Amino acid sequence: MLKRYLQYCTLLAVTMILPDFARSQNMVPNGDFEYYNPCPTGASQITNCTGWLMYSPSSDYFNVCAPTAVTFPVSVPTNWPGTQSPASGNGYAGFAVNTTSVTGGFREAIARTITPLTPGVTYEVSMSISLADNSRYAIDKIGAYFYINSPSSVSANYIAATTPQVSFASYGTIADKTNWVRVTRNFIADSAYNHIAITGFGPQSAFKIDTLTGANTYAYYYVDSVVVKVANPFTVSLQDTLLCAGGSFLATYNINPSKTFNTGNVFTAQLSDATGSFASPVNIGSVVSIVGGTISCIIPQSTPPGTGYRIRVISNNNPDTSLDNGKNIQIITLMVNAGLDTAICENDTLKINAVGNFSPMIYNWAGPAGFTSTQQKTARPHAKPDMTGNYIMTAIVGNCVAKDTVLVTVKPFPINRQVKVDSTPVCAGKTITITAYSASAGTTFSWLEPGNFTAPVANIFIGSASQADSGMYYITYTLAGCSITDSVLVQVNPLPIPVTLSSNSPVCEPQALQINSTGSLQGSSYTWTGPKGFSYTGQNLERLPTDTNMSGNYSILLSLNGCTRIDSIPVVVLPSPRDIVLQTDIPVCKDDTLIISIDSIEQKVLYEWNGPANFKSYNPNVSIQYFSKNKEGLYTLTSSIGGCKKTKELYVELIDPVPHLYSDTLLCENDTLMLNVAVNTAEYSWQDKSTTSSFTIKQAGTYWVTATTKCGVFSDSIKADYHICECIPFVPSAFTPNNDGLNDKLPTIIDCKWTDYKMLIVNRFGQEVFKSTNPAIKWDGTFKGEPADVGTYFYMLQIKGPHDKDYFFKGDIVLIR
């Protein structure tokens, strides 16, 4: 918003309209649904709201006076479609729009007579809309249709073919279930319309539809505060409420076709005093015109600052005076201070700070080397000499501009600086020379050496260097009070120190051989050599797998700065038993004999078996008779020679030859169930001759599988059935209660398991003609004991389906005799 203050001033909306009675009159009587006779007691009673019609049945009326303990409550705030408090007062209306039919579908609307409109006059049409909680869908084609006298009621297809004069489609889908959405549109009346109808208009194929969560398969909307009034005939707009003394701006004005002015008319923009009073208005611009346009305005330089100014517009030929703009306008006089001149050193942060007498304010800095900034406080890090110069601050608020300048000088560092050391790194005892240079005359030098020693000279020498002389040497160059520091690293390397070697010798092949060395000085390198040309670089070594040829002497070479040290250690690798190959026939059938043998027996090798049920044997080949479940498990053979051991494991499993399927089951429509069997080394055969280990059930029936193993042939079976899990009741669209034995009663067919059945049927006047809590009790076409009139009736059905899900349905029925 502030950015617009800087660019232009445009007059805020100032309304010059018809007299007060025309401006405020609502052409829709009882537009807030407050008056009724009598209080509604159930659904489809919009005609209980005074003056409102059931344009397309069966629209509803909701009010705080309504009872709550009924089948379809219309109480406020909680009612059968959801929960919502009125946008104003105590009542509101509601209608449903079907979104699932390919034609007109079920569509409700509300209507009433209004004060006749005047052709050629622009009217503002507005209302508050909220989507009901139970709605599964939201649409975008809600509108208002104006007509003269008839029809008083229409069909859903009529509404689908109707184009309303006012559409709120530009608001998009109205899907807010928590708040009221206020929608507004203008239109020019082309006839003396005396009725208004409200619903979702147009073909359903043109709807933009959002899918939400809700039990009802349509969009149900609450409506409140319907207003149709004459739109403002003469308006003036000003976008900003901040102006400056001496500033100029354009005021844009618009004229409604219902308002005319005579030739030679002058529109004049006027400014009030600081309290908003027009007792002594100041003319700030004018234009000769009879049509809409712009007025060039200037705020006098002498206008005192204030926050309560207002603007209005007057005309002199067909004189008229607008209301003021309705918002206070602030007028200011702007000042800014850029600060004091300053000097800094190169690479410092250049800081400039402006101070203005108004907030918020736009700040624009301009300076050397193309510098610009829009920050009040501005910093230029790492300043350079080319940043020296004048920094000009331009401050802007609305059409006010103020300027100030500050001089900033950036002093340079010494140039062509050089620092070097003759050689590094070096071994302890050598001499080191370090030199520094700058081409700037007047430069002074100062060294800071390791140990915090200082030297105010350009060159330094270090004789018989030691490790204590290692480190960073800093040289500071100073010129005209500005200093900069460079550095050079000097490294004096120490000689290597002895290490201690250790190993895990002796080891059994192929176990890892590990030889470790204690650390030498940081930076030392380690190189190992050993039997059969072995070499390795690293402090500690590991050989894996090992064999007896790796026994012998291992040496380590330590290197640091060209200095070396050698140490060595002997190691032994002992032989281990060879790898064993087990031979057996597994898995095992119950009561069979388990036989486990090895490929060959080594001399001098000891063997030991351990297994389930406390099994132990020292024979490398074993035979276990009468194999059973408690003998199933892990069998381990350990071979050993000279303290070196190897193990071999074998898991022996008892065959379970019986395939196991699920218990008989009940599935939902279109569900599938995969049957899996797992029998060791089995061959499978299903009822359809398939031979895989799994089978997928897709329809009702009995399924079985046979598993053939070396232990025998075994089988299992399962029975599967399906049922309907969704609930879609059917109510005929017409019936003929003429006692001919055909279609004499209206049935309700429900294709699912249900509870809490509630059926309500009303006529086009909202009167209840039939109610039932049992689908077996059907409407026989009578009303109060007499045959009901031929025509269209409306039903509302509520049931609780599978999984306790609530379903609500509405529709129409044609009674034919």
N, C-alpha and C positions, 0 to 999 in steps of 0.2 A: 504493500500500500504506500509505503514511504517513497518508493521509487517514482510513483506517479506524481507525488508532491513536487518532484524536481523538474518534471518535464512540462507540465501544463496544469491549468486549473480549469475544471469543467463544473458547471453548476449542478448541485445535487437536485434530486427529483423535487420539484416544487409544483404543487397541484393547483391549477386554476380551473375550476369545475362548475357544474350547475349549482343552483341553490342547495342548501343543506338537506332539504327534504328529498330532493332527487338523488343527491349523493349517497344517502344512507338507506334509502328505501329498498327492502328486499322484496323482489317481485314474487317470491315463493312463500306463501303463508304457511305457518307451522313448519318451516324448513328445518327446525331443530328437533322435530318429532316429540314435542313436549305435551301436546294436548291430545286427549283420547276420549272415547266414549263407546263401549266401556273399556276397562283395563283388560289387556290381552290375557288369555288363560292357556294358550297353547300355540302350536305352529299354524302358519298360513292365515294370520289375522291382521295383515297390514291395513285392512279397511277399518280396524278399530282405532287407528291413528287418524284424527280429524282431518278430513280433506284428501287423504291419500287413497289411491286406487290400486287394485290388483291387476296391473297392466298385463302381466303374463303370470298366471298362478304358478306356484303357491308361495309368494313372497311373505316374509315374516315381519312382525313388530315386536320389539323388546323394550321392557320398561321395568323400573325398580318396583312397581306396584304388582307385578305378575307373581303368581304362586310358584313355589319351587318344587313341590312334591307332586309332579305330574309326569306323564310319559315323555313328552317333549317340552321341557320347560323353556320359557322365553323370559326368564327373570334376568336381572342385571345386578352384578356383572357376570355371573355364571349362568350359562344357558346351554341348550343341546349342541350348538355348533362349537362352543368354546367359552373363553372368558375374556371380557373386555369391558372397561368402564366407559361411560359416554364421553364423547369429545366435549360436550356441553350439556348441562341439564341432567335429565333422568332417563331419556329414551333414545333409541336409534332404530333404523330399519335394517333388513338383511335380505339377500337374494343369492341364489346358486346359479353357476354357469357350468354346464357339462362340457368337458374337454375331451371326451372319448368317442363321441358319435361322429360319423363321417358327414352327416347332414346338419340340420339345425340343432338336433339333440334337445335335451331337457334344459330350458333356460328360463329363469325367472326375471321379472322386472317390476319396478315400482313407478307410479305416475301420479300426477295430480293437476288440478287447474291452477293457473298462476295469473297474476295481474297482466293483462295483454301488453305485449311488447310493442314499441314504436318502430316501424320500418325505417331503416337508414341510421338508427342509433346503435352505437357500440356498447355491448353489455359484457360485464365481467361475470363468468360462471365459475363458482368454486364450491368444493365440498370436502369433507374429511372421510377417508376410506381406510379400512383395516381388514386384513385377511384373517378369517376364523381359524382357530387352532386345529380343528378336525380336517382342514382342507389338505388334500395331497398335492394340489396343483395351484399355480398362480398364473394370471394372464395379464396382457397389456392393453386390451382394447375396450376398457371401460369408458363410457361417454354419456352425453346428454343429448336426447332427441326432442326437438320442439315441434309441436303440431297444433292444428286448430280443430277443436271439438272432438273429432273421432279419428281412429277407433278407440273405444274405451278399454278394450282388451284384445290381445293378439296371440298368435301361436309362436312357438320357438323358431320355426322356419321364416316367419315374417321378420322377426328380430334379426336373424342371420342375413336377410337380404336388405336390411335398413342401414343407410349411411347417416350417422348422427351429425348435426351441425357442429358439435363440440366433442372432440376426442382427446382423451388424456394419454394416448399411446406414447407420446414423447417422454412420459415419466418412466417408461419401461414396465416390466412386470412388477406389480405391486404385491410384494411378498412379506411385508412386515406384519407379524402376528402379535407384536407387543405394543407398538405405538400406532397412533393415527397418522396417516399421510395426507397432508393438505395439498390438493391439486387445484390449479387455477388456469383458465384459458379465456380469451376475449373472442367475441364474434359480433358481426354486424347483422342485425335482424333484417330479413328481407320480406317478412310478413308480420301481421299482428298476432303472433303465436299466443295462445292462451292455455297451453298444456306443456308439461315437461315429463319425459320418461327417462329412467336411469337404469342401465345394466351394461353387460358386455355385448357390443354390437358387432356385426359383420360375420362373415363365414368363419367357421372354426379353423379352416385351413390357413387363414391369415393370422391366427393368434400366435403370439410368442408365448410359449408355455414353459414354466419352471416346474420341475418335479421336486416335491418336498417330502416331509413325513406327515402322515395324516390318514385316518381310516376312510374318510369319504372320498370317493373317486371323482371329485369335481372341485371347482374353486368356489368357495362361499365367502361373500364380502359383507361386512357391516358398513353402513353409510350414516353419516350424521352431518349436521350444520350445512345444509344445502342453501347456497346464496346465489341469486341472480340480481345484479344491480347495474345501474348505468355506469359505464367506465368513465374515467376522467377525460373531459373533452379538451383540456388545454394543460400541457405539462412542460416543465422546464427541468433539465437535469444538470447536476453538478457532482462530479465524481469525488472531489476532495473537500474536506472540511477545514483545511489549513491554507490561508492566503497571506500575502505579504504586502505591507504598505509600499505603494509604487509598482506592484506587480500587475501583469495583465493576464487575461484568460478569456476563453470563449464559452459562452453560455448557449447550450443547444436547446431549442424549444420545439415542441410538436403540437399539432392541432388535430383534434378528432373531427371527422367529417360532419358531426352534428353541431359544430361550433363554427360560425363564420364571422369575418370582419370586413369593414367597408374599405373602399379604395382610399389610399392615403393614410391608412392606419399606421401608427408608430408604436412598436413594442419597446418599453423602457425597463431595464433592469435597475433595481434600487437596493441600496445597502442600509440596514438599520443602524442604530447606535449599539454600543457594547453590551447593552442589556437586552437586545432584541426588539426594541421599540422602534416603530416607524412613524413616531410623532413628527420627526424632522428627517425624512429619508434623504439619502444622498444618491443622485442619479449617477450610475457608473458605466452606462453604455446604452445605446438604442439602435434600432434598425427600422426602416420603413418597409412594411410588408403586410400581406394578408394571409400568407402561408407559412408553414414551419420553416425554420432556418437556424442561424446562429447570431448571437449578439457579442460583439467584441467589447470586453469590459476592462476597466482599469481601477484598482483600489487607490484612492488619493494617498500621496506620500505622507500627508499630515495626519492620516488616520491613526489614532492612539491604539496601542496594543490592547487586546481584550479577547475573551473566550466566548462571548455570548452573542456575536453578530448573526444576523439572519439576512436572507436575500429573497426578494419577491419580484414579480414582473407585472407591469400594468399596460393596458392598451388605451388609446384615446379616441378611436373611431369605432363605435360599439364598445364603449368603455367597460372594462372589466379589471378586476384586481385578483391576483392569485393569493392563496394562502402563502405564508412564508415556507421556506424549504423544510421545516420540521426538525432540523438539526442545528445545533450551535456551530458556528464557524469561528475559528481562531485566527486573528490577524496579529502578525509579529513584525518587529524590526530586527534584522539579523546583524550580529557582530562576531568576529573570530580573531584569535591571537595565535600566531605560529610559533612563538617562543623566542629565546635569545640566541644570537650568533654564537657558534661554538667551534672548537678545534679538537680533533681526535687523531690517534695514530692509525697507520695502515693496519688492516686486519682486525681492528676493533669493530664493534657493532655500532653503526650509525643510527642514532635514535632521534626522531622528531615527533613532537606532540602538539596538537592543536587544541585550543580551548574555545568553545563557542558558548553563546548565551541562550541556546535553545536545544532541547532534546525531544525527539530524535532529530539528527542533522546528518546530511550527506557530506562527506569529506572527500575531496579530490586533490591529491598531491601531484606536483609535476616538478622534475628536477633534472640535473645533468645526466648525460648518457642515456636519454630516453626514459628516465625513471618516472613511473606513475604508481599511485596507490589510492585505494578508497578507504583506508583505515585511518581512524582518528589518531591513534598511536601507531607509528610505523617504524620498523627496524630494518636496516640493511646490513646483514652479517657480512663479515670478511670485507670490510671497506677497503677500497682502492683509491689512489690519488685522483683518478679520473672522475671520482664521485664528488670532488670539490666543486662548490658553486652555490647558487641561490635555489632554495626549495620553496616553491610557491604553493600556498594552501588556498584552495577555492572551496568555500562552504556554501551549501545549497539547502534551503528548506522551501518547498513549494516553488514560487517564482522569485524568491529572495536569493541574492548572491552576495557573499562577502569574501575579501581576499586579504592575505598577509604573507610576508616573506621572511625567511631566516637563512643566514649564510652559514654553511658548514664547510670547514677546511679539513682535508685528510692529509696528514704529514706522512711522507714515504719512509720506508726502512732503508738501511744501507744496501747498495746494489752490488751485483757480481760477487756475492759471498761464496767463499770456498773453505772447506775444512777437510784434511786428509791425514792418514797415518801411514808411515812408510811400509809397515808389514804387520799383518795380524791375521789369524792367531799365530802366536810364537810359543816356544817352550820356555819354561821357567829358566831365568838367568840371562836372557837376551836383553838388548837395549831397544827402546821404542822411541820414535820421534813423531810429534803431532804438530801440524802447522795450520794457521787460519789466515784469511785474506778478505778485504773488501775494497772496491774501487771508489767508494764514497769518501771524499776528503773530510777529515774531522771525526772519523769513526773511532771509537774506543773499544777495547777487547777485555773480556774477563772470563777466565776459565773456572769451572767448578768440577773437581776431580773426585773419584771414589774416596770415601772417608771424609767428605766435606772439606777437602783442601782447596784453596783458591789461589789463582795466579793472575795478576792484571797485565798479562803480556800476550803477544800474538802466537808465539811458538813455545812448546814445552818438550822436555826430554826426560825419559825414564830409563835409568841404568840398572842392570842386574834385576830384571823384573821377576816378581813373584805372583802367586795367585791373588794376593791382596790387591795387586794393581789392575786386575781384571775389572771391567765394568764400563758404564757409559760416561763419556767425557763431554761436558756441555760447554759451548762457547757462546757468550752473549755479546752481540754487536749493538752499540748505542749511537744514535745520531739525532741531534736536536731534541733530546728527551724521549725519543721513541726507541724501544729495544726489541730485538728479536733474537731468539736462541736457536742454534743448530747443535747437532750432537754427532759423535762418532763412537763406535763400540770398539773397545780394545779387549782382546781375549788372550790371557796367559794360561796355557794348558798345563795341568799337573802330570807327573809321571804315574804309571799304573801302580797299584798296590796288590799284594798277594791275595789269593782267594782260597777257600776251603772246599774240597770236593767230597761228595757223598753219593752212594748208589743204593739200590734195592737188591743188589747181588747177594746170594745167587737167586736166579729166577728159573721157573720151569717154562720150556718152550710150549706154546707160542706166546706166553704172557709178556706184557710190556716190560722192557728194560729201561729204567730211569736213572740218569746220572745228573746230579744237580751241582751248581756252583754258587757259592756266595757272591754277592755283587761287588764289583770293583767301583772305581769312581764313575760318576755319571758321565755318559758319553763313551764309555769303554765298549769295544766290540769283542765278541767271543767266537773263536773258530776251533771246532773239534775235529780230530782225526782218530781212526781206530782200525781194527783188523779188516783185511781184505779190501783196502783202499777206501774205507768209510770216511766221509767228511760231512760236516754240518755247521751252520752258522747260527748261534743263539746262546743265551746264557745257560739254559738247561736243555737236555736232549731226552728224547724218548724214542725207542725202537720197537715197532710192533707191526707184524708178529715177529717173534724171535726164533732162532735155531741155535744149535751148539756151535756153529761156525762163528757166531758173534762173540764168543768168549775171548778174552785177551786184555790188552792194555789200551786205554783211551786217554789221549792228551788234549789239553786246551791251551790255545794261544790267545793271550789278552793283548789288545792293541788300544793305545790312547796317545794321540798326538805324535805318532811315529815311534813310540816306545812300546816294547812288548815284554811279556812274561809268560813262561810255560810251566804247566803242572800236569800230573797224570794220575790215573787210578785204574787198578785191575778189576775185571768183572768175570763172572761165570754164568753160563746158560746151561741148565740141566736138561736131559732128554725127557719127553713126556710120552705116555702111551699114545698109540695111533688112534685116529678117528674110527669109531665103531659104526658099522652098518647093520641095523636091525632088520630081521626078516620075520614077518608074521602075516596072518590073515585076519584083518579086522574090518568092520565091527564084528562082534560075536553074538551068536544066538544064545538064548537061555539054555543052560545045561550042556552046552558044547564045551570042548577042551580048547583052552587058549595055549598056543605054542609060540614062544618067542626065541629066536636064535640069532647069533652073530655070524658075520661072514667068515671070520677066522679068529683063532686064539693065539695071542702073543705069549712067548716065553717070558718068565719072570714077572708077568703082570698079574695082579690080584683083581678079582671081580666080586662085586657085591650088588645084589638086587634089593630094592625096597619098593613096596606098593601098598594098595588099599588092603583093609582087613588084616593089618600087621604082617603082610607078606614080606618075607626076607629069604634070600638064597645067595649062596656063594658060587653057584654054577652059572657060567655065562649063558647057557641054554636052559630055558625053563619051560615046564608044562603045568598048566593049572586046569584041573578037571572041574566039571559041574559049575561052569561059570554062571554067576548070578549078579543081581543088581548091586549088592554090597561089595562086589569085587571090581566094579566099574570105577575107573579113575586113572590117575597118573602113575606109571611105573618108571622107576629111575635105575639105570645101570651105571655104577661107578667103577672105573678101572684106574689102578694106581701102580706106580713104579718109582722107587727111590724118593718118595715124598711128593712126586708130581702126579696129579689126578686129572681125569676127564670124566664127564658125565654124559649120558645119553638118555633122553626122556621119550616116553611113548604113552600117549593117552589112549586107553582102551575103552570103547563104548559098547554097551549092550544095546542090540537093536530093539527098538520099540516098533513092531511091525504094523501097528493099528493106526490108520489115518483118522484124525479127529476133526470133524466139521463143527460148525456152530449148532446151537439149539434151533428148533423151528422158530421162524421169525416173521414179522409183519413189517412191510415197507410202504413208504409213500409213493404215489405215482411218479414215474420217471426216475426213481432212485435205483441204484445198483448196489450189489454186495459182492465183494471178491472173496472167494473161498480159497484158502491156502492150506496145503498139507505138506509136511516135511517128515518123510520116513527114509532113513539111511539106505542108500543103494537100492531104492525101490523103483519099480516101473509102474506107471499109473494108467488107469483106464476109467474115464468118466462116462456118464450115461449117454453122452453123444459121441463116444468113441475117441474123444481127444485124449492126449497122453501127456499134457503138461502138468506141473505141480500145482497149478491154480486154475480156477474157473470163475467167471463173472456172471452172477444172476441178474437178468434183465426183465424177467417176467415171472408170473406165479407158476409154481409147479414143485415137483419132488426131484431132488438132485442127489446123486450118489457117486462115490469114487471107490475103486478097487486098487490096493497097493500089493504088488507081487515082489517079495524079497526071497533071499535064500532061506529064510525061516518059514515061509509059507505065503498064503494069499489071504488078505484081510480087507474089510470094507466098512464104510460109514455112510449115512445119508442125512439129508435135511429137507424140510418142507418150508417153502416161502410163499407168502401171499401178499397182496397189495390192497391199499385202501386210499380214498381221496383225502388229502390233507387241506386243500383250499376250500373255501365256502363261497359259492356263487348262486344265490337263490334266483328262482324264475317266477315272475308275476306276469300273467298274460296282459297284453295291451288292450284287450276288449273282452266282454262276455255278454251273453243274451239271456237274462233272467225272465224268460217267457213261459216257463213250466213245460217246455217241449222235451225235457229229458236231456238236452244237449247244452252244455255251457251255462247251466242255470245258476251256478255259484262260482265265485272267483277263488281259484285255488292259489296256494303258495307252495312251490316245490323247492325243497332245500336238499342239495346233494352232499351234505356233510353232517357230522354229528354236531348238534347245536343245543344251546340252553338259552334261557331268558328271551324268548320270542315276544316281540311287541309289534303289532300292526295297527296303524291309524289311517283312516280314509276320510277326507274332507271334500266338500263340494267347492265350487268356484267362489263361494262367498266366505269360505273359511269355516263353515259349520261342520262339526264332527258328525259323520253319518254311520261310522262303523269302527269298533275297536275290538282287538282280540289279543290274547296272550297264548293261543294254541293254534297252530296252523290247521288243525283238524276242523276248527270252527271257521267257516268260510262265509263271506258276505253274499247274501241272497238277493241284493239289489233293492232292499227296502230301506226307508228312512222314517223313523218314528212309527213303525208298523205299517206304513203305506209304501206302494211301489215308488221308488225314487225316479226323478226326472231323467229322461234320456239326455246324454251329454258327457262332458269330460269331468272326471274326478281325479283326485290326487292322493297318492298314498305315501306314507313314511314307514319304513320297516327297520327295526333294530333287532339284531340277534348277536349272541356270543357264540363264535365258531370254535374250531379246534384250537388247542393251546390257549383257550380263554381270550381269543382275539375278538374285539368289538367290531361289528360291521353296521354301517348306516346306509340306507338306500332310500331314494326318492324318485318318484315317477308319476306318470299319468295313466288313467284307465278310461276307456270309452264304454259307456253303458248303452247297449243297443237292444231295442225290443222289436 
